[in-house]
């Protein structure tokens, strides 16, 4: 039960940040920027239960599995952020909630992340028609970068 509460808190907190999360390469004086959350990826063992909860709690509507996104079921928020829920793709993949921030130049963003001390977990990878993504780890957090479009 405790893990359900923890996961519920993590997902709710991430969703609350979707509409206000802003960051750029160079922060503005007042702390605002034009970056936005492009994709929130939720990897879990029970996709149907997670989608049902997100639909009930947040009014989302998930479509059928998308092959280019690891069979994730995707919902689009009113602000245009996509939320994908999928099962682990391999036995070693652990459940995680990962945020992908939109970037104009993914190669530059990866270089900047490395310069800031991050380890590149997945280099820029073209994923079908959905765009190019990369994942970096810094400390105990993983963040994704996204350049391109996702299906609606």
C-alpha positions in Angstrom: 0.0 0.0 0.0 2.8 2.4 0.9 4.4 2.0 -2.6 1.0 2.8 -4.2 0.8 6.0 -2.1 4.4 6.9 -3.0 3.8 6.3 -6.7 0.6 8.2 -6.5 2.4 11.2 -5.0 5.2 11.1 -7.6 2.8 10.9 -10.5 0.5 13.7 -9.0 3.5 15.9 -8.4 4.9 15.4 -11.9 1.5 16.2 -13.4 1.2 19.3 -11.3 4.5 20.5 -12.7 3.5 19.9 -16.3 1.7 23.2 -16.7 4.3 25.3 -15.0 7.7 23.6 -15.5 9.9 26.0 -17.4 13.7 25.9 -17.9 16.2 27.1 -20.5 19.8 26.9 -21.4 20.4 30.3 -19.8 18.0 31.2 -17.0 16.3 34.6 -17.3 16.8 37.2 -14.5 13.4 36.4 -13.1 13.8 32.6 -13.3 11.4 32.0 -16.2 12.1 30.4 -19.6 10.5 29.0 -22.7 11.2 25.3 -22.2 8.4 22.9 -21.7 7.7 19.3 -20.7 7.2 17.5 -23.9 6.6 13.9 -22.7 6.1 12.3 -19.3 7.0 8.6 -19.4 5.6 6.3 -16.8 7.1 2.8 -16.8 5.2 0.5 -14.6 4.2 -3.2 -14.3 0.4 -2.6 -14.5 -0.3 -0.3 -17.4 -4.0 -0.8 -17.4 -4.4 0.1 -13.7 -2.1 3.2 -14.0 -4.0 4.5 -17.1 -7.3 3.9 -15.3 -6.2 5.9 -12.3 -4.8 8.8 -14.4 -8.0 8.9 -16.4 -10.2 9.0 -13.2 -8.0 11.4 -11.2 -6.9 13.7 -13.9 -9.5 13.3 -16.7 -7.0 12.0 -19.2 -7.9 9.8 -22.2 -5.3 7.2 -23.3 -5.2 5.9 -26.8 -4.0 2.5 -28.0 -0.4 1.4 -27.6 2.1 3.3 -29.8 4.8 1.0 -31.3 7.3 3.8 -31.7 7.0 4.6 -27.9 7.6 1.0 -26.6 3.9 0.2 -26.8 3.1 3.1 -24.4 -0.5 4.2 -24.2 -0.5 8.0 -24.7 -2.7 10.8 -23.5 -2.4 14.5 -24.4 -3.0 17.2 -21.7 -4.8 20.4 -22.5 -1.3 22.1 -22.5 0.0 19.8 -25.2 2.2 17.6 -23.0 2.0 13.9 -23.8 1.9 11.3 -21.0 2.9 7.8 -22.0 2.4 4.7 -19.8 4.2 1.5 -20.7 5.5 -1.7 -19.3 9.2 -2.3 -18.8 10.9 -3.3 -22.1 13.4 -5.7 -20.5 13.7 -7.7 -17.3 16.3 -5.3 -15.9 14.2 -2.1 -16.5 12.8 -0.8 -13.3 9.6 1.2 -12.9 10.3 5.0 -13.3 8.7 8.3 -14.1 10.9 10.2 -16.5 10.3 13.7 -17.8 11.5 14.6 -21.3 12.1 18.3 -21.8 11.7 19.8 -25.3 15.0 21.0 -26.9 15.7 22.7 -30.2 19.1 21.1 -30.7 19.4 17.7 -29.0 23.1 17.3 -29.9 23.9 20.6 -28.1 21.7 19.7 -25.2 23.6 16.4 -24.7 26.9 18.2 -24.8 25.6 20.8 -22.3 24.4 18.0 -20.0 27.8 16.3 -20.1 29.5 19.6 -19.4 27.3 19.9 -16.3 28.5 16.5 -15.1 25.8 14.3 -16.4 26.3 10.8 -17.7 24.6 10.1 -21.1 22.5 6.9 -20.5 21.1 6.9 -24.1 22.6 9.1 -26.8 20.4 10.9 -29.3 18.2 8.2 -30.9 15.7 8.7 -33.7 12.5 6.9 -32.8 10.3 6.4 -35.9 8.3 9.4 -36.7 8.1 10.6 -33.1 11.4 12.5 -33.0 14.8 12.1 -31.4 15.3 11.5 -27.7 18.2 11.1 -25.3 18.4 10.3 -21.6 21.0 11.5 -19.1 21.6 10.8 -15.5 22.9 13.2 -13.0 23.2 12.0 -9.4 20.2 9.8 -8.8 17.9 11.5 -11.3 17.2 10.6 -14.9 16.0 13.2 -17.4 15.0 12.9 -21.0 15.6 15.3 -23.9 13.2 15.4 -26.8 13.5 17.0 -30.2 10.7 16.6 -32.7 7.0 15.6 -32.5 5.0 12.9 -30.9 1.7 11.5 -32.2 -1.5 13.1 -30.8 
